[in-house]
């Protein structure tokens, strides 16, 4: 893989529903960066497994990743709690993570020339995928705040699920993300902590933008 030189690279790690995806989109738009929500890739594979329970294998995953387009990751069917659970299980596989890693590396280091760089958000972006990123952020929020956000998201999509179910699901997801053997979620010393519990989307973005602008000298 040929890497583009002198590009902006941003890596964001966070637990589910902490607001990282929203901030990544805002950052991508402001700085003209290609955005990849890496969790959506695992959701896509998680759904692939649910839809092909008897035929699911590594070859099927490779074929899916080979033909994947970032716009495919915006499919609303990937937002169900069932798909999220499947994705969490999928993410434990070293073989699948290796296949996904190659795709993520290409997005991070060789974005299309129309972009000034890239921004990836997920669980192991800082620790594994883009360890030398120009900017590293660890975005978090309290469990209750994250559950409320995810519950509102599901309600807007007219999903029939209770707040308690969402809370339980996030607790399980957090445990799975932090304790999995490969690519566990953890904050690194060189990443900047951003707690969004009491921050609005706008205020959070302004905080991140100020940090980035100081280095970029905008």
VENURQUI-V805090 format. One record per residue. N is the residue number from 0. SS is DSSP state (hx for helix, st for strand, lp for the rest). Layout:
# VENURQUI-V805090
n:N ss:SS
n:N ss:SS
This chain:
# VENURQUI-V805090
n:0 ss:lp
n:1 ss:lp
n:2 ss:lp
n:3 ss:lp
n:4 ss:lp
n:5 ss:lp
n:6 ss:lp
n:7 ss:st
n:8 ss:st
n:9 ss:st
n:10 ss:st
n:11 ss:st
n:12 ss:st
n:13 ss:st
n:14 ss:lp
n:15 ss:lp
n:16 ss:lp
n:17 ss:lp
n:18 ss:lp
n:19 ss:hx
n:20 ss:hx
n:21 ss:hx
n:22 ss:hx
n:23 ss:hx
n:24 ss:hx
n:25 ss:hx
n:26 ss:hx
n:27 ss:hx
n:28 ss:hx
n:29 ss:hx
n:30 ss:hx
n:31 ss:lp
n:32 ss:st
n:33 ss:st
n:34 ss:st
n:35 ss:st
n:36 ss:st
n:37 ss:hx
n:38 ss:hx
n:39 ss:hx
n:40 ss:hx
n:41 ss:hx
n:42 ss:hx
n:43 ss:hx
n:44 ss:hx
n:45 ss:hx
n:46 ss:hx
n:47 ss:hx
n:48 ss:hx
n:49 ss:hx
n:50 ss:hx
n:51 ss:lp
n:52 ss:lp
n:53 ss:lp
n:54 ss:lp
n:55 ss:lp
n:56 ss:lp
n:57 ss:hx
n:58 ss:hx
n:59 ss:hx
n:60 ss:hx
n:61 ss:hx
n:62 ss:hx
n:63 ss:hx
n:64 ss:hx
n:65 ss:hx
n:66 ss:lp
n:67 ss:lp
n:68 ss:lp
n:69 ss:hx
n:70 ss:hx
n:71 ss:hx
n:72 ss:hx
n:73 ss:hx
n:74 ss:lp
n:75 ss:hx
n:76 ss:hx
n:77 ss:hx
n:78 ss:hx
n:79 ss:lp
n:80 ss:hx
n:81 ss:hx
n:82 ss:hx
n:83 ss:hx
n:84 ss:hx
n:85 ss:hx
n:86 ss:hx
n:87 ss:hx
n:88 ss:hx
n:89 ss:hx
n:90 ss:lp
n:91 ss:lp
n:92 ss:lp
n:93 ss:hx
n:94 ss:hx
n:95 ss:hx
n:96 ss:hx
n:97 ss:hx
n:98 ss:hx
n:99 ss:hx
n:100 ss:hx
n:101 ss:hx
n:102 ss:hx
n:103 ss:hx
n:104 ss:hx
n:105 ss:hx
n:106 ss:hx
n:107 ss:hx
n:108 ss:hx
n:109 ss:lp
n:110 ss:lp
n:111 ss:lp
n:112 ss:lp
n:113 ss:lp
n:114 ss:lp
n:115 ss:lp
n:116 ss:st
n:117 ss:st
n:118 ss:st
n:119 ss:st
n:120 ss:st
n:121 ss:st
n:122 ss:lp
n:123 ss:lp
n:124 ss:hx
n:125 ss:hx
n:126 ss:hx
n:127 ss:hx
n:128 ss:hx
n:129 ss:lp
n:130 ss:lp
n:131 ss:lp
n:132 ss:lp
n:133 ss:lp
n:134 ss:st
n:135 ss:st
n:136 ss:st
n:137 ss:st
n:138 ss:st
n:139 ss:st
n:140 ss:lp
n:141 ss:lp
n:142 ss:hx
n:143 ss:hx
n:144 ss:hx
n:145 ss:hx
n:146 ss:hx
n:147 ss:hx
n:148 ss:hx
n:149 ss:hx
n:150 ss:hx
n:151 ss:hx
n:152 ss:hx
n:153 ss:hx
n:154 ss:hx
n:155 ss:hx
n:156 ss:lp
n:157 ss:lp
n:158 ss:lp
n:159 ss:lp
n:160 ss:lp
n:161 ss:lp
n:162 ss:hx
n:163 ss:hx
n:164 ss:hx
n:165 ss:hx
n:166 ss:hx
n:167 ss:hx
n:168 ss:hx
n:169 ss:hx
n:170 ss:hx
n:171 ss:hx
n:172 ss:hx
n:173 ss:hx
n:174 ss:hx
n:175 ss:hx
n:176 ss:hx
n:177 ss:hx
n:178 ss:hx
n:179 ss:lp
n:180 ss:lp
n:181 ss:lp
n:182 ss:lp
n:183 ss:lp
n:184 ss:lp
n:185 ss:lp
n:186 ss:lp
n:187 ss:lp
n:188 ss:lp
n:189 ss:lp
n:190 ss:lp
n:191 ss:st
n:192 ss:st
n:193 ss:st
n:194 ss:st
n:195 ss:lp
n:196 ss:lp
n:197 ss:lp
n:198 ss:lp
n:199 ss:lp
n:200 ss:hx
n:201 ss:hx
n:202 ss:hx
n:203 ss:hx
n:204 ss:hx
n:205 ss:hx
n:206 ss:hx
n:207 ss:hx
n:208 ss:hx
n:209 ss:hx
n:210 ss:hx
n:211 ss:hx
n:212 ss:hx
n:213 ss:hx
n:214 ss:hx
n:215 ss:hx
n:216 ss:lp
n:217 ss:lp
